[in-house]
């Protein structure tokens, strides 16, 4: 039976959890995730974890934040004046806002704090700074 190597396209089922056991994503109940190993389309720690697996293999891996969404960067948290956000836009902790950088590329901001005159937003990925645990099942090498 063959095993996964870089460049292979594979299908996997997975469940992702945080250190406290909170599930943040799963392919359960959906089609398996299809990815090409080495393409860089998913977090490196997950991609590297399937190398060497054979169809039917299962494993649990913990991916450190540096091989997932990176460390949480305090410089990506900013406080802006409330009047910089349109009044019709809901702002409350946990709400995600869409913004664009100077090149027009969209990105998400998460509201972390709100006062009468300011809003603190975080441009880090919501999973930045977190180690992620995945249960992975290799369904097939395509």
N, C-alpha and C positions, 0 to 999 in steps of 0.2 A: 504494500500500500504506500502511495506517495505522501510526502509531507510538504507543507507550505514553505515556499522560498520567496525571496523578494522578486517582484514582478508578476507573481501569480494573482489571479482574480479569484476571490473566495466569497462564500456566503457563510455568515455566522449569525447565531442567535446570541443575545447578550442581555444582561441586567447590570446596571450601574448603581452603586450605592456609595454614600458618604461614610465617614468613620463612625458616625452615630447610628448607622443602619438605614438611614433615610434613602429610599430609592429615588433616583433623579431621572432615570430613563430605562427603557426596556424595549426589546423587539417582540416580547411575548404578545401573542395575538395578532401579529403582523407578519409580513414576509420577512425573511432574514435580511440582514444588512449585507449588501454586496459592496466589496471594496477591492481595490488593487493594492497589494502590499508594496510599499515603497513610493506610492504616488503622493503622499503627504496630504491627502484629503481628510484624514482624521487625525486625532491626537497621536503623537509618535509612540507613546507607551502602550496604547491599545494595539496599534499596527504591529509593533515589534513582538507583542505577546502571541500573535497567531503563527509566527514563524516556527516551523518544526512540528506544528500540529498536523494530525491526519484526520480525514473525515470521521466523525463520530467522537473524537476526543473532546473532553471538557476540561476546563481549568478555571481556577480563581486566581486573579492577579491583582495586586495593588500597584497603581500607577502614581508615583509621586507627582506633586503639583508641577514640578519643572518639566515633566514629560507629558503633562496634560495641558492645562490652560495657563501655565506659568504662575509665578508668584503674584500675590496681590500687590499692586503698585500704588502707594499712597499719592503719588503725583497725578494719578488719574482720577482722583476724587477732588471735586471743586465745588465751591459755594458760589452761586450766581444770584443776582438780584431777582426778586420775584417778578418784576416787570419785564424781564428778558424772556419769560415764558408766556405765550398767549393766554389770556384769561379763561378761555374755554377749555384749556387743557387741564385735565385732572392731575393734581400733584399730591401724592401721599406716599409715605414710605412703602417701598416694594413695587411701585408703579414703574413700568418701563416706558421710556420716551425714545422716539426716533429723532436723530439729529444727523447733520451732514458735516463733514470736515471741509476745509478750505478747497479741496479738490472735488467736492460734491459727492463723495462716497458716504453712503449711509452707515450709521452705527447706532448701537443701543446704549442708553444711559439708564441706570437704575436710580430712582429717587431714594435717598437714604435718610433725609431729614428735611422738615419743612417748618419755617417760622412765618410770621406775618410779612416779613420783608425779604426773606431769602429762601433758596432751595439748594440743598446739597445733593449733588449727583455723582454717581460712580460709573466711570467708563470701563472698568475692568469687566471681564467676562464673569458672570455670576458664579462660576466654579473656579475662578482664579484663586490660588493659594490653598486649594483643597487637594488632598490625596484622594484618589478615586479607586474603588474596588469594583472589579468586573467579574461576573461569572460568564464565561465564554464557552460556546459549543460550536465547533467547526462543522457546519452542515455539509459543505462540499467545496472542492476545488473546481472551478468552472473551466 
